[in-house]
């Protein structure tokens, strides 16, 4: 069982192999699942898109397709997450942990939402795990849908298009970068994990006590 899980994780995080095998279609499917369903919180995001951009620079993928389809899939995926939160509401905060759902991830996204408000929908795109759990939090908080869609479209374009375009420009500027793509992936993963690590260290240093009772869902944001 453990060896099977390890093998699955090895496949999922071998972003170079995933792209070589599934191309643009698989990239879009992974983006859609990561942003739309709780099960997607562990899927590669930033590293996948940057690597796809590098592949596009070498002609293995079409940059125009990526720039169109990746943000679209990210936006559509978030809509599903939002309506899951809107329909489930308070029940999400009472749900027990399972293999694909961890309440601590939901609470982390909720704290992020309370701190940054509607801008969370954009900022969360660039933080692993938070980008998966932010849409349900916004839905549970009954954030006005028109406002949410506006933020979501902006975030989907900035994150999806920005990551792909960044990888593409890197691939165009650095000769043979594809042969050392594992270094690029390592750097992208480190940078994507840097904000949550900083936040964790700050929370540890502040020594703020945690409430014993489970907090109520975030209050609806006023327009």
FILO-134198 format. One record per residue (C-alpha): x, y negated, z; residue in three letters. Coordinates in Angstrom, 3 decimals, decimal comma. Each point is the difference from the previous one (the first is absolute). Layout:
BEGIN
FIRO       c1       c2       c3   r
FIRO        X        Y        Z ALA
...
This chain:
BEGIN
FIRO       c1       c2       c3   r
FIRO    0,000    0,000    0,000 UNK
FIRO    2,729   -2,462    1,027 UNK
FIRO    2,098    0,845   -3,044 UNK
FIRO   -3,033   -0,575   -2,246 UNK
FIRO   -0,608   -3,441    1,535 UNK
FIRO    3,680   -0,891   -0,361 UNK
FIRO   -0,105    1,080   -3,638 UNK
FIRO   -3,111   -2,115   -0,618 UNK
FIRO    1,590   -3,073    1,624 UNK
FIRO    3,153    0,523   -2,057 UNK
FIRO   -2,084   -0,033   -3,179 UNK
FIRO   -2,013   -3,066    1,036 UNK
FIRO    3,039   -2,075    0,913 UNK
FIRO    2,005    1,004   -3,051 UNK
FIRO   -1,365   -3,032   -1,831 UNK
FIRO    2,408    0,387   -2,918 UNK
FIRO   -1,210    3,573   -0,558 UNK
FIRO   -3,648   -1,008    0,404 UNK
FIRO    0,283   -2,678   -2,673 UNK
FIRO    1,910    2,262   -2,373 UNK
FIRO   -2,716    2,633    0,422 UNK
FIRO   -3,188   -2,071    0,067 UNK
FIRO    0,898   -3,309   -1,633 UNK
FIRO   -2,223   -3,067    0,237 UNK
FIRO   -3,125    2,064    0,714 UNK
FIRO    1,455    1,553    3,156 UNK
FIRO    1,340   -3,371    1,174 UNK
FIRO   -3,504   -1,441   -0,298 UNK
FIRO   -1,608    2,964    1,770 UNK
FIRO    2,419   -0,292    2,940 UNK
FIRO   -0,611   -3,755    0,294 UNK
FIRO   -3,763    0,560   -0,073 UNK
FIRO    0,071    2,712    2,679 UNK
FIRO    2,461   -1,863    2,239 UNK
FIRO   -2,137   -3,144    0,034 UNK
FIRO   -3,426    1,625    0,056 UNK
FIRO    0,074    3,003    2,319 UNK
FIRO    1,401    0,726    3,473 UNK
FIRO    1,779    3,062   -1,356 UNK
FIRO    2,180   -2,287   -2,112 UNK
FIRO    1,796   -1,753    2,856 UNK
FIRO    3,126    2,165   -0,387 UNK
FIRO    0,280   -0,258   -3,791 UNK
FIRO    2,884   -1,950   -1,564 UNK
FIRO   -0,982   -3,518   -0,991 UNK
FIRO    2,660   -2,684   -0,378 UNK
FIRO    2,757    2,410   -1,002 UNK
FIRO   -2,291    1,660   -2,554 UNK
FIRO   -0,876   -3,295   -1,697 UNK
FIRO    3,546   -1,358   -0,079 UNK
FIRO    1,235    3,291   -1,436 UNK
FIRO   -2,774   -0,060   -2,606 UNK
FIRO    1,169   -3,479   -0,999 UNK
FIRO    3,570    1,240   -0,377 UNK
FIRO   -1,261    2,858   -2,178 UNK
FIRO   -1,917   -2,505   -2,125 UNK
FIRO    3,179   -2,014   -0,521 UNK
FIRO    1,639    3,076   -1,485 UNK
FIRO   -2,971    0,645   -2,300 UNK
FIRO   -1,319    3,078    1,803 UNK
FIRO   -3,224   -1,792    1,004 UNK
FIRO   -1,930   -2,905   -1,505 UNK
FIRO    0,339   -3,159    2,084 UNK
FIRO   -3,237   -1,502   -1,378 UNK
FIRO   -2,003    3,041    1,106 UNK
FIRO    1,533   -0,076    3,462 UNK
FIRO   -0,623   -3,723    0,481 UNK
FIRO   -3,635    0,441   -0,989 UNK
FIRO   -0,933    3,334    1,571 UNK
FIRO    1,940   -0,020    3,288 UNK
FIRO   -1,599   -3,211    1,396 UNK
FIRO   -3,396    1,179   -1,270 UNK
FIRO    0,303    3,339    1,824 UNK
FIRO    1,207   -1,771    3,146 UNK
FIRO   -2,994   -2,338   -0,075 UNK
FIRO   -2,550    2,757   -0,668 UNK
FIRO    1,529    2,185    2,715 UNK
FIRO   -0,316   -2,802    2,538 UNK
FIRO   -3,670   -0,422   -0,860 UNK
FIRO   -0,630    3,597    1,063 UNK
FIRO    1,871   -0,587    3,268 UNK
FIRO   -1,992   -3,149    0,682 UNK
FIRO   -3,362    1,718   -0,477 UNK
FIRO    1,092    2,961    2,128 UNK
FIRO    0,607   -2,479    2,806 UNK
FIRO   -3,187   -1,947   -0,750 UNK
FIRO   -2,154    3,147    0,158 UNK
FIRO    1,806    1,794    2,849 UNK
FIRO    0,470   -3,137    2,107 UNK
FIRO    0,341    0,741    3,719 UNK
FIRO    0,208    3,756   -0,615 UNK
FIRO    3,530   -0,413   -1,389 UNK
FIRO    1,258   -1,128    3,417 UNK
FIRO   -1,569    2,997    1,727 UNK
FIRO    1,315    2,537   -2,469 UNK
FIRO    2,458    2,531    1,370 UNK
FIRO    3,450    0,494   -1,515 UNK
FIRO    0,343    2,574   -2,735 UNK
FIRO    2,546    1,063   -2,584 UNK
FIRO   -0,981   -2,846   -2,345 UNK
FIRO   -1,264   -2,591    2,494 UNK
FIRO    2,013   -1,602    2,800 UNK
FIRO   -1,764   -2,546    2,181 UNK
FIRO    3,280   -1,752    0,824 UNK
FIRO    0,356   -0,943   -3,686 UNK
FIRO   -3,502   -1,445    0,005 UNK
FIRO    0,699   -2,011    3,154 UNK
FIRO    3,255   -1,292   -1,435 UNK
FIRO   -1,826   -1,221   -3,096 UNK
FIRO   -2,689   -1,543    2,223 UNK
FIRO    2,612   -1,945    1,996 UNK
FIRO    1,535   -1,181   -3,265 UNK
FIRO   -3,443   -1,106   -1,209 UNK
FIRO   -0,732   -1,897    3,214 UNK
FIRO    3,342   -1,799   -0,234 UNK
FIRO   -0,113   -1,052   -3,657 UNK
FIRO   -3,726    0,014   -0,840 UNK
FIRO   -0,929    0,256   -3,658 UNK
FIRO    3,626   -0,364   -1,095 UNK
FIRO    0,501    3,483    1,427 UNK
FIRO   -1,512    1,449   -3,176 UNK
FIRO    2,935   -1,481   -1,944 UNK
FIRO    2,788    0,393    2,574 UNK
FIRO   -0,914    3,601    0,852 UNK
FIRO    0,702    1,053   -3,580 UNK
FIRO    3,708   -0,260    0,743 UNK
FIRO   -0,026    2,053    3,218 UNK
FIRO   -0,213    3,817   -0,190 UNK
FIRO   -2,932    1,624    1,857 UNK
FIRO   -1,530   -3,409    0,808 UNK
FIRO   -0,984   -0,386   -3,662 UNK
FIRO   -1,957    3,262    0,240 UNK
FIRO   -1,870   -0,883    3,197 UNK
FIRO   -0,533   -3,720   -0,575 UNK
FIRO   -2,983    0,311   -2,406 UNK
FIRO   -2,102    2,111    2,435 UNK
FIRO    0,818   -2,474    2,786 UNK
FIRO   -1,140   -2,918   -2,169 UNK
FIRO   -3,175    1,920   -0,844 UNK
FIRO   -0,710    0,910    3,625 UNK
FIRO    0,515   -3,660    0,934 UNK
FIRO   -2,602   -0,894   -2,658 UNK
FIRO    2,298   -2,376   -1,791 UNK
FIRO   -2,136   -1,708   -2,688 UNK
FIRO    0,315    2,125   -3,119 UNK
FIRO    0,568   -2,877   -2,412 UNK
FIRO    2,837   -1,279    2,178 UNK
FIRO    1,451    3,489    0,297 UNK
FIRO   -0,057    0,575   -3,764 UNK
FIRO    1,845   -3,273   -0,631 UNK
FIRO    2,767    0,908    2,449 UNK
FIRO    0,058    3,574   -1,292 UNK
FIRO    0,491   -0,995   -3,622 UNK
FIRO    2,810   -2,383    0,961 UNK
FIRO    1,673    2,652    2,148 UNK
FIRO   -0,351    2,724   -2,612 UNK
FIRO    1,615   -2,152   -2,673 UNK
FIRO    2,795   -1,294    2,238 UNK
FIRO    0,873    3,424    1,405 UNK
FIRO   -0,690    2,330   -2,912 UNK
FIRO    1,210   -2,295   -2,751 UNK
FIRO    2,801   -1,494    2,087 UNK
FIRO    1,548    3,325    1,001 UNK
FIRO   -0,161    1,392   -3,539 UNK
FIRO    1,364   -3,206   -1,513 UNK
FIRO    2,786   -0,156    2,585 UNK
FIRO    1,111    3,518   -0,907 UNK
FIRO   -0,259   -0,807   -3,705 UNK
FIRO    2,181   -3,123    0,293 UNK
FIRO    2,496    1,922    2,120 UNK
FIRO    0,169    2,710   -2,633 UNK
FIRO    0,542   -2,575   -2,741 UNK
FIRO    2,714   -1,876    1,864 UNK
FIRO    2,017    2,893    1,467 UNK
FIRO    1,395    2,451   -2,573 UNK
FIRO   -0,571    3,708    0,740 UNK
FIRO   -1,912   -0,779    3,202 UNK
FIRO   -2,140    3,041   -0,712 UNK
FIRO    2,978    2,254    0,695 UNK
FIRO    0,193   -1,403    3,528 UNK
FIRO   -3,718   -0,347    0,604 UNK
FIRO    0,265    1,749    3,368 UNK
FIRO    1,872   -3,023    1,357 UNK
FIRO   -2,745   -2,306   -1,228 UNK
FIRO   -2,652    2,205    1,617 UNK
FIRO    1,896    0,030    3,315 UNK
FIRO    0,279   -3,804    0,023 UNK
FIRO   -3,685   -0,480   -0,869 UNK
FIRO   -1,087    2,414    2,739 UNK
FIRO    2,202   -1,790    2,538 UNK
FIRO   -1,364   -3,422   -0,960 UNK
FIRO   -3,603    1,224    0,109 UNK
FIRO    0,517    1,440    3,488 UNK
FIRO    1,811   -3,085    1,295 UNK
FIRO   -3,122   -2,091    0,880 UNK
FIRO   -1,665    2,745    2,098 UNK
FIRO    3,315    0,728    1,735 UNK
FIRO    0,399   -3,678    0,883 UNK
FIRO   -3,596   -0,128    1,240 UNK
FIRO    0,557    3,088    2,142 UNK
FIRO    3,168   -1,410    1,555 UNK
FIRO   -1,756   -3,296    0,733 UNK
FIRO   -2,895    1,782    1,681 UNK
FIRO    2,441    2,015    2,088 UNK
FIRO    1,919   -3,081    1,074 UNK
FIRO   -3,162   -1,932    0,904 UNK
FIRO   -1,034    2,752    2,413 UNK
FIRO   -3,671   -0,825   -0,468 UNK
FIRO   -2,157    2,612    1,767 UNK
FIRO   -2,450    1,938   -2,094 UNK
FIRO   -3,670    0,112    0,898 UNK
FIRO   -1,176    3,322    1,325 UNK
FIRO   -3,359   -0,064   -1,712 UNK
FIRO   -0,335    0,316   -3,748 UNK
FIRO   -0,500   -3,475   -1,481 UNK
FIRO   -3,122   -0,895   -1,909 UNK
FIRO    0,151   -0,436   -3,771 UNK
FIRO    1,299   -3,310   -1,272 UNK
FIRO   -2,604   -2,753   -0,104 UNK
FIRO   -1,237   -1,160   -3,405 UNK
FIRO    2,077   -2,795   -1,449 UNK
FIRO   -1,874   -3,213   -0,616 UNK
FIRO    0,236   -1,642   -3,361 UNK
